[in-house]
Amino acid sequence: MLTLPPSRSARGRKARVTSFLTSSSDGGTRMARAGWVLVWALSVGQLISWGTLYYSFAVYALPMERELGWSKIELNGALSLGLLIGGLLALPVGAWIDRRGGHALMVTGSLVGGVLLLLWSVTTDLVAFYALWAVMGVVLSATLYEPAFAVLTANLGAHYRRGITTLTLLGGLASTVFIPLTQLLIEIMGWRHSLIVLAAFNLGVCATVHAVVLRGTRPGLSPAPSMSAGVQAGEAAPDRSPLRRALGTAAFWGLLVAFSGYGFVGSAMTFHLIPLLTERSMDTATIVAMMALIGPMQVFGRLVLLAAEHRLTARMTGRVVVALQPVSVLVLMLASTSIFWVAAFFVLYGMTNGMMTIVRGTIVPEVLGRRGYATINGAIALPGAFARAVAPAGAALLWEIGNNYGAVLWFMLAVYCVAAVALWAATSAAPAQEE
C-alpha cells in the first residue's frame, strides 16, 4: 500500500473513508456498515492478540519453571524486556500510524507474532527466550490496543468513542477466553504443543483480519473524516506539531503519570496473581476460575459506559475509576483465603480495569484534541509501557526480598494512589476540547 503513487493512494483512501460514515436524518453523521465491520473485525483481532501474545504468559510461567528450572525473576525478566521494547516503540509506532495508517504495521505484527509463538514452543535456552521476547515487544507495540485505537480515532470521526468502547467489549474477554483455554490446552497436550495452537490463531485469523479490513484506512494526520460540513466545523485548526502543543500542557503530564501508574499495577497483577493466590494455598483450578471473572467484569463496566456515553465524559469516568482502583487492592490485601473476598476483588478490579481501558483510549482526544492522536498517545504510553515492563520483574524482586507478596501489595496500593492524584490534576487543568 505504501508504494502506490500518491494520487492513487489518496483516491483509494478517500473512497474507503467515506464508506465508514453516512448521513443521519438530523444532518449529522452515523457509522455506516463498513464502519461497524471495521470495529468488530478489529475487536476479534484484539481478543486473539491480547489472549495469545500477552495473557498466555501468566499461564505458561509455572510449567516452564518446573520443566526448565528457570526462576520467577529469570522468566519475568524476559517478559519485562519485551514490554520495555514495546514501550520504547510506542512513540515511533504512533507517528507511523499518524502518517501511514495501521494496515502494513498490524498485518506484519500478527504474522511475526505467530512465528514467535512457534519459536517459543521449541525454546530451551534462556538467552534465546530473551531474544524471542525482545522481538515480541515489537509485535506487542504493533498489534494491541494503541494502534487499534489510533485507527478508529482516525477513521470514525466524532464516533471514535463508540468505536473504541465497542472494540474493548470483545477485547475485554481476552483473559476470560484465553487463560482457561490455554490452561486446558496445556493439560491436554503440554505447554509446548499448546503454543502451536496459539500461533495458528495469529497466523490464520489476526493476520487475515488486519490484511482485509485495514486496507485503505486513513492515517491520523489526514483531513478529518466526515459526511457533512457540520462535522468539520467542530475540528480545531491543524497546527504544525500536535505533540509539541500537547507537551506544553499540564494535562499531558498528568495523564502520563496516571497511565504509567495504572500500567505498572495492571502488569504486576496480570503476571503475579496466580503465584500470589497459590501462596495463599488456593488450588490452580480455583485461581483460574476466579481470574476468569476479570473478562466479564471488564465487559460489564464497558457496557455501563456504553449505555451512559451521552451523559458521562471520559474525565468524569476517569475520576471515578482511579478512586476505586486503590480500594480493589485493599480488598485483595484483606481477603486472605476467603473465596468471597477474593471474588469481590476480581469483580471490582475487572470493572475498573475495563473502564480504564476506555478512559485511556478516549480521554486524550477529549482533553488534548484528536489531531495527531496516535503520536500524542504514543508519547503518553512511552513511560507507561516502561512501567509495565519493569512491573513483573520488580514485583518478583519485592517478593524475593520479603519472601511473600505483602510488600508487593503495599507498593501497588501506593502507586494507584499517586495515579489517582495525577489524573484528577490532569482533568482539572485541561480545558474541554471540541470534537
N, C-alpha and C positions, 0 to 999 in steps of 0.2 A: 504493500500500500504506500510505503514511504517513497518509492521510486517513481510513482506516477508523475507526469508533468503537472505543474501547478494548476493549470486551468481545468484539467480533467479531474484532478483530486478535489478541487473546490466544488465542481459541479456535483460530483458524487456525494460529497459531504452535505451539501445543501439539500439535495433531494432526500437524503436519509433523515436529516434533522427535521425537516418539515413534516415527515410522516410520524414523528414522535408526539406531536401536538396537533390538536384540531380545534376549530372554533366551537365555543359553547353558546348557548342560547342568550346569555347575558352580555355577549360581545367580547368576552374574555377568551380563555383557552381551557382545555382539559386534555388529559393524556389520551392519545389515540391508541388503537390496538397494538401498534408496533411499540409504543412506549411501555405498555404492560408486558409485552413479550420480552423486551429488554430487561425490565425489572425482575420478572420471575425467572428468566434464564440465568441472569447473574446471581439470583438467590440460590439456585441449585448449585452453581459453581462455588459459592461461598460455603454452603453446607458441607460440600465434599472437601474443599480445600482446608477449611478450619479443622474438620474432623480427622482428616488423614495426615496432614502436614504438621499440625500443632497439638491438638488434644491427644493424639495417639501416643505421644512421647510419655505421658504420665502412666500409661498402661504398660508400656514396654520397659520402663525403668527397672522394676523388680525382677522380671525374668532375665533381663540382661545382667543385672547384678549377680544373680545366682549362677548363671552359666559362665559368664566371662570373668567374674571376680572383681569387677570394677566397683569402686566406691561411689557413694552418693555424689561427692564433690567432683569426681572424675566424670561421671555421666552428665551431671547438670552443668559442668563446665563446657561441654560440647554444645549443649543447648544454649547456654549463655553466649557463646561465641557466635552462633548463628543469629540469635536475636540482636546482638550488638552490630553485626554487619548489616542486618536488615535495617536497623535503626540509622546507621550511618548513611544508608542509601535512601532514606525517606525523602530528603530534600531533592536530590537529583531525580528520583523517580517522579516526584510531584511536578518538577519542572518539565520533565519529558512528557507527562500526560497533558500538561497545560499547552504544550507546543505541538505535540504529535498525536495525542489521543492514546487510548489504552489497548487497542487491538493487538498489535505486534507484541507488546510487553506481556500481556496476560496470557496469550497463547503460548509464548515461549516459556513463561513461568510454569504453566501447567505441564508442558512436555518435560522440562528439566526436572520438575518435582517428581514426576513419575519415575524417571530414570534413577533419581537419587534414592527413592524408596526401594528400588530393585537392588541397588548397591548396598543399602543398609541391610538387606536380608542376608547378605553373604559376609558382612564385616566381622573380623575377628581381632583387628588391630586398633588400639586406642587412637593412635596418630591418624590413621585412615578415617576413623569415625569423626575426629575433629575436622579433618579436611572436608568430609562429606557435609557436616553441619555448617561449615563456613560457606559453602555454595548454597546450602539450603536457606541461609539467611537472605541471599539474593532472591531466591524463589519466593520467600515469605513477603518481601517488600513488593513483589510484582503481582501477587495473587490475592492477598487478603483484603480487609475492609477498605483501607485507604484508597487504593486505585479504583475499587468499585464505587465508593462514594464519589470520587472525583468524576468518574464517567457519568454518573447520574446527575450530579450537580451541573455539569457542563451541557447535558443534553435534554434535561426536563424543565428548564426554565424555572418559573416560580413553583413548579410542582416537585422540586427536588426533595422536599421534606417527606412528602407522602411516599416517594420512591425509596428513599433511604429507610424509612420506618418499615415498609413492606419487605424490603430486602433483609432487614435484620430479623424479621419474624421467622423466616426459614433458617437463616444463618444461625439464629439463636438455638436451634435444635441440634447443632453440630455435636456438642458434648453428649446430649441425650441419646443421639443415634449412634455415634461412633465409639464412645467409651464402652458401652455394653457390647456393641458389635465386635470391636477389636478384642475385647476380653474373651468373647465367645470363640472368635477365630483362633486366638492363641490356645485356648483349651482344646479345640478340635484338631488343629494342625501344627501347633507350635508357633513361636513368635516369628521365626524366620519366614516360613511359608505364608503366614498371615500378611506380612509386608508386601508380598507379591500381589495379593488381592487388593490392598490399598493402592498400590501402584497402578493397577488396571483402572481404578476409578478415575485417577488423574489423567491417564493417557487416553482412555476411551470416552469419558464423559466431559471432564472440565475443559480439556484442550479443544474438543469439538464445539462445545457451547461457546467458548470465547472466540473461536475462529468464525463462527456463523453470526452470532448476534452483535459482535462488536465491530464488524466490518463497516467502515464508513462513519462511525461515530465521530463527533466533532471534538477537537481539543478544547481545553478550558479557556484559552485566550482568544478564541474565535468570537465574533459578534454573538450576543446572547440569543438563544433560540426563542422565537415567538410566532404567533399566528396573527397578531394584530399590533398596531402601533401602541395600543394601550399598555402592553406588557413592557415594551422597551422604554416607555415614558418613565417607569419607576427605576430604571437602571442608572447607577451612578456613572458619570462620565469617565471613560477609561483614563487611567493615569499611566505614567511611564513605567512605574515599578510598584505593583501592588504589595510585594513583600517589603520593600523599603518603607512604604506608608505604614504597614502593619507594625513593623519593628519600632516605630516611634510612639506606639500606644501602650498604656498600662494594661489594657485588656489582653493584648498579645502575651505579655509576660506572665500575667496571672493565669491565663489558660495553660500556658506552657508548664508552670509549676503544678497546677491542679492535675493535668493529664499525666504528668510524669509520676506523681504520687499514686494516682489511680492505676497506672501501668505497672508500677512496682508491686503493689499489693496483689493485683489480679494475677500477675505472672507467678508470684510466690505461692499464692493459693492454688493455682492450677496444678503445679508440679509437686506440691508438698501436702496436699490434703490427704492423699492416700496413705503416705507414711505417717502423717500426724495422727490420723484416726487408727491406723494399725498400732501405733504406740499406745493408744488407749484401749487396746485389746479388742477392737472391733474386727470381725471377720471380713474377708475380701468381698464376699457376695453382698453383705450389708452395706459396705462402703460404696460399692459400685451402684447399688440401688439408690442410696442417698444422693450420690453425685448426679444420678440421672434426673433428680428433681431440678437441677440448675436450668436445664434447657426449657422445660415447660414454664418455669417461673420467669425466665427471661422473656419468653413469648407472651406470657400474661402481662408483664409490665409494659411491653411494647404495644399490646392490644389496648391497654388503658390509654397510652399516649395517642394511639391512632384514633381512638374514639373521642379524645379531647383535644385533637390537634388544632382546632379553631379557637380554643379557649386557653391553652397552655403554650407559652413560648418556651424556647429552649433555655432561656435564662431562668424562668420560673422552675422548670423541671430540674435543671442542674442544681439549683439551690436546695431543693427538697432531697434529691438523691445524695448529695455529699453530706447532708446532715444525718442520713440514715446509714451510710456505709460504716462509720465507726461503731454504730450500735450493733451491726451484724458481727463485727469482730468481738465485741463484748459478749454477745450471746455464745459464740464459739468458745471463748475463754471460760465461761461459766457452765458450759454444757456438760463437761466431764464425759461420763459414759452414758448419759441419758439420751435415749433414742429420740424422745420427743424434742429436746432442746437442740440436738444436732440437726434434726429435720427442720426445726424453726430457723436455724442458721441458714441452711441451704435455701429455704423459701425466701428469706429476706435478702440474702446475698444474690440469689438468682434474679430477683425482681430489680434490685438496684443496679446490678451489673447490666441487665438487659436495657434498662432505661438509660444508663450512662453511655452505652454504645451509640444510641440515637443522639444524645446530647453532644457527644464528641463529633458526630457527623454533621449536625445542624447548627451548632452554636457559632461556629466560625463564620459562615455566611451571614448569620443574624447579627453578630456584633462587629465583624470586620469586612463584610461585603462578599459577594460571590466572585467577583473578578479576581483571577489568579488563585482561586480556592485551593487547587492541588499543591501549588508551591507554598502558600501560606500554611496549609495544613501539614505539609511535609516538614516545614521548619519547626512547627509546634511539636510534631511527632518525633523529631530527632532525639531530644533528650529523653522523651518518654520511652522510646524504644531502647535507649541505653539503660534506663531504669528497669525495663522488662528483662533486658539481657542479664544484668547483674543480679536480679532478684533470686533466681533459682540457686545459683552458687552462693550468693550472700546469705540466703536463708539456711542453706546447708552448713555454711561456716558458723552461723549463730547456733545451730543445733550442735555442731561439734564442740563448741565452747561450753555449752551448758548441758550437753548430752540429753536434751529434751526440747520440746517446742515452746516452752513458756516464754523465753526471751524473744523468740520469733514473733509470737502473737502480740507481745507488748510493742515491738518495733512496728508491726503492721498498724496497730492502733494509732501510734504517734504519727505515722506517715499519712494515714487517712485524715487525721485532724488538720495537719498542715495543708493538705489538698483542699479541704473544705473551706478554710480561711481564704486560700488563694482564689478559688472560684467565686466566692462571694465578692471578693475585692474586684475581680476582673469584670463581673457582670454589673457591679455598681459604677465602675469607672467608664464603661463604654456607652456611647450614645447609640440609639437604635439606628440600624442600617435599613435603607429601603431595599425592597426586593423587586 
